[in-house]
Amino acid sequence: MNRTDRLYALVEELRAVSPRPRSARWLAGRFEVSSRTIERDIAALQQAGVPIWAETGRTGGYVVDRAHTLPPVNLTAVEAVAMAVALHRLDGGPFAEAGATALRKLLAVMPPADAAEARRLAGRVHLVGGGPAAPVPAAVAGAVTAARVLRIGYADRAGAASERTVEPLGFLGNPWHWYLLAWCRLRDGPRAFRLDRISSVTVLAEPVTRELHPDVLDIPRQVVRQLTLA
């Protein structure tokens, strides 16, 4: 069994018996590898976001949160490459790292032959250009997710620097740049801050309670498309 197959099988084994634990020694015997190899595999799965934790004690071992893991997702090689192309366009965006992690998880649960075919097909795809030149600051992306007020250093299009306290409400993207949509307390109104012009970020403890409504954007409604998961 190769490592990709074993990682998938490890998760499925832990899901099957959850919430009961499986010890590293038991798993090592099951997959005919050393306990140290199992520990490395578990660490890799945890790093990829799989909710596995260790229970101590004589009857302890590794446990997976069954409610937060998914059953197998069967993608074709072409579907996997289509997702990779779409995720490539996230380069530099606020969800680039999460997209890369999601793609690795999908490839890990694909049958080995399909994963190999997806990699072969991906080698025939060539892309010119990508997302914005400057990456989105991780603190900004995290503040939007956690709904926390930010203090930012910002330079406008003329280069004039200022410090703003803003309530992050979302993101706006076009083929060239990503913008932070926020309520600016200095201007007492909604503003779009180009992310590559933000020079410093401090996340404050204050929560954001304001909601983003499309009507606050000074952009024709027919031009803006809201992201959906459909």
C-alpha positions as CSV (number, residue, x, y, z in Angstrom):
1,M,0.0,0.0,0.0
2,N,1.4,3.4,-1.0
3,R,1.3,6.3,1.4
4,T,-1.6,8.1,-0.3
5,D,-3.7,5.0,0.0
6,R,-2.6,4.5,3.6
7,L,-3.5,8.0,4.6
8,Y,-7.0,7.6,3.2
9,A,-7.4,4.2,4.8
10,L,-6.2,5.6,8.2
11,V,-9.0,8.2,8.2
12,E,-11.5,5.6,7.1
13,E,-10.4,3.2,9.9
14,L,-10.7,5.9,12.5
15,R,-14.1,7.1,11.2
16,A,-15.4,3.5,11.3
17,V,-14.7,3.1,15.1
18,S,-15.2,6.8,16.2
19,P,-15.5,7.8,19.0
20,R,-13.4,4.8,20.1
21,P,-9.6,5.3,19.8
22,R,-7.1,3.3,17.9
23,S,-3.6,3.1,19.3
24,A,-0.5,3.7,17.1
25,R,0.6,0.1,17.7
26,W,-2.8,-1.3,16.6
27,L,-2.7,0.8,13.5
28,A,0.9,-0.1,12.8
29,G,-0.1,-3.8,12.9
30,R,-3.2,-3.2,10.7
31,F,-1.2,-1.4,8.0
32,E,2.0,-3.4,8.4
33,V,4.2,-0.4,9.1
34,S,6.1,0.9,12.1
35,S,4.4,2.9,14.9
36,R,6.7,5.8,14.0
37,T,5.3,5.7,10.4
38,I,1.8,5.9,11.8
39,E,2.7,8.8,14.0
40,R,4.2,10.7,10.9
41,D,1.0,9.9,8.9
42,I,-1.2,11.2,11.6
43,A,0.8,14.3,11.9
44,A,0.5,14.8,8.1
45,L,-3.3,14.4,8.3
46,Q,-3.6,16.8,11.2
47,Q,-1.5,19.4,9.2
48,A,-3.9,18.9,6.3
49,G,-6.8,19.8,8.6
50,V,-8.2,16.4,9.4
51,P,-9.7,16.6,13.0
52,I,-7.7,13.9,14.7
53,W,-6.5,14.0,18.3
54,A,-4.8,11.7,20.7
55,E,-6.4,10.4,23.9
56,T,-4.0,9.5,26.6
57,G,-4.2,6.6,29.1
58,R,-4.0,2.8,29.0
59,T,-6.8,2.5,26.5
60,G,-6.0,5.7,24.6
61,G,-5.1,6.3,21.0
62,Y,-6.0,8.4,18.0
63,V,-9.6,9.6,17.5
64,V,-11.2,11.3,14.5
65,D,-14.2,13.6,14.8
66,R,-16.6,11.7,12.6
67,A,-19.0,14.7,12.3
68,H,-16.3,16.9,10.7
69,T,-14.9,14.4,8.2
70,L,-16.3,13.5,4.9
71,P,-17.0,10.2,3.2
72,P,-15.1,9.5,-0.1
73,V,-15.6,12.0,-2.9
74,N,-15.4,10.4,-6.3
75,L,-14.0,12.9,-8.8
76,T,-12.9,12.0,-12.4
77,A,-9.5,13.1,-13.5
78,V,-11.0,15.8,-15.7
79,E,-13.0,17.2,-12.8
80,A,-9.9,17.3,-10.6
81,V,-8.0,19.2,-13.3
82,A,-10.9,21.6,-13.8
83,M,-10.8,22.3,-10.0
84,A,-7.1,22.8,-10.1
85,V,-7.4,25.4,-13.0
86,A,-10.1,27.3,-11.1
87,L,-8.1,27.2,-7.9
88,H,-5.0,28.5,-9.7
89,R,-6.9,31.7,-10.4
90,L,-7.0,32.2,-6.6
91,D,-3.2,32.8,-6.5
92,G,-2.6,35.9,-4.4
93,G,-6.2,36.0,-3.2
94,P,-7.6,35.7,0.3
95,F,-8.6,32.0,-0.2
96,A,-5.5,30.8,-2.0
97,E,-4.0,28.7,0.8
98,A,-7.4,27.2,1.7
99,G,-7.9,26.3,-1.9
100,A,-4.6,24.6,-2.2
101,T,-5.4,22.6,1.0
102,A,-8.8,21.6,-0.4
103,L,-7.2,20.3,-3.6
104,R,-4.7,18.2,-1.7
105,K,-7.5,16.7,0.3
106,L,-9.4,15.8,-2.8
107,L,-6.4,14.2,-4.5
108,A,-5.7,12.2,-1.3
109,V,-9.1,10.5,-1.5
110,M,-9.1,9.8,-5.2
111,P,-8.3,6.2,-6.4
112,P,-4.5,6.1,-7.2
113,A,-5.1,5.4,-10.9
114,D,-7.5,8.4,-11.2
115,A,-5.0,10.7,-9.3
116,A,-2.2,9.6,-11.6
117,E,-4.4,10.3,-14.6
118,A,-5.3,13.8,-13.2
119,R,-1.6,14.6,-12.7
120,R,-0.8,13.4,-16.3
121,L,-3.6,15.6,-17.7
122,A,-2.6,18.6,-15.6
123,G,0.9,18.3,-17.2
124,R,-0.7,19.2,-20.5
125,V,-2.4,22.4,-19.2
126,H,-0.4,25.6,-19.4
127,L,-1.5,28.9,-17.9
128,V,-0.3,32.4,-18.6
129,G,-0.6,34.9,-15.8
130,G,-2.4,34.4,-12.5
131,G,-3.9,36.4,-9.7
132,P,-2.8,39.7,-8.2
133,A,1.0,40.3,-7.9
134,A,0.8,40.9,-4.2
135,P,-0.6,38.3,-1.8
136,V,-3.5,39.1,0.6
137,P,-2.2,39.7,4.1
138,A,-3.1,36.7,6.2
139,A,-4.3,38.9,9.1
140,V,-6.8,40.6,6.7
141,A,-8.2,37.3,5.5
142,G,-8.4,36.1,9.1
143,A,-10.2,39.2,10.3
144,V,-12.9,38.9,7.6
145,T,-13.5,35.2,8.7
146,A,-13.4,36.0,12.4
147,A,-15.3,39.3,12.0
148,R,-12.8,41.5,13.9
149,V,-12.1,45.2,13.5
150,L,-8.8,46.2,11.9
151,R,-6.4,49.1,12.2
152,I,-4.5,49.4,8.9
153,G,-1.9,51.6,7.4
154,Y,-3.0,52.5,3.9
155,A,-1.8,54.5,0.9
156,D,-4.3,55.9,-1.6
157,R,-3.7,56.0,-5.4
158,A,-1.8,59.2,-5.0
159,G,0.5,57.6,-2.4
160,A,-0.9,59.6,0.5
161,A,-0.5,57.5,3.7
162,S,-3.1,57.3,6.5
163,E,-4.1,55.1,9.4
164,R,-7.6,53.8,9.4
165,T,-9.8,51.8,11.7
166,V,-12.1,49.7,9.6
167,E,-14.8,47.1,10.0
168,P,-14.0,44.4,7.4
169,L,-17.1,43.2,5.6
170,G,-15.9,41.1,2.7
171,F,-13.8,41.0,-0.5
172,L,-14.1,42.3,-4.0
173,G,-12.0,40.8,-6.7
174,N,-11.3,41.5,-10.4
175,P,-8.8,40.0,-12.8
176,W,-6.1,42.4,-11.5
177,H,-6.6,43.1,-7.8
178,W,-8.3,42.1,-4.6
179,Y,-10.0,44.7,-2.4
180,L,-11.1,44.7,1.2
181,L,-14.7,45.9,1.5
182,A,-15.0,47.7,4.9
183,W,-16.7,50.4,6.8
184,C,-14.1,53.1,7.3
185,R,-14.5,54.9,10.6
186,L,-12.3,57.8,9.4
187,R,-14.6,58.5,6.4
188,D,-17.8,57.2,8.2
189,G,-18.8,55.2,5.2
190,P,-18.1,52.1,3.1
191,R,-14.8,51.9,1.3
192,A,-12.8,49.4,-0.9
193,F,-9.2,49.2,0.1
194,R,-6.8,47.7,-2.5
195,L,-5.0,45.0,-0.6
196,D,-1.5,45.6,-2.1
197,R,-1.7,49.2,-0.8
198,I,-2.2,48.1,2.8
199,S,1.2,48.5,4.6
200,S,0.4,47.3,8.1
201,V,-2.4,45.4,9.8
202,T,-3.4,45.1,13.5
203,V,-6.3,42.9,14.4
204,L,-8.4,44.4,17.3
205,A,-10.5,42.4,19.8
206,E,-13.6,44.4,18.9
207,P,-16.1,42.3,16.9
208,V,-17.7,43.5,13.6
209,T,-21.5,43.6,13.8
210,R,-22.2,45.4,10.6
211,E,-23.4,43.5,7.6
212,L,-22.4,44.0,4.0
213,H,-25.3,44.9,1.6
214,P,-24.7,45.1,-2.2
215,D,-26.4,48.4,-2.3
216,V,-23.5,50.1,-0.4
217,L,-21.2,49.4,-3.3
218,D,-20.9,52.2,-5.8
219,I,-20.8,49.6,-8.6
220,P,-23.7,48.8,-11.0
221,R,-25.4,45.7,-9.7
222,Q,-25.2,44.0,-13.1
223,V,-21.4,44.2,-12.9
224,V,-21.0,42.5,-9.5
225,R,-21.5,38.8,-9.2
226,Q,-21.9,37.4,-5.7
227,L,-20.0,34.1,-5.1
228,T,-22.3,31.1,-4.5
229,L,-21.6,27.5,-3.7
230,A,-24.1,26.3,-6.2
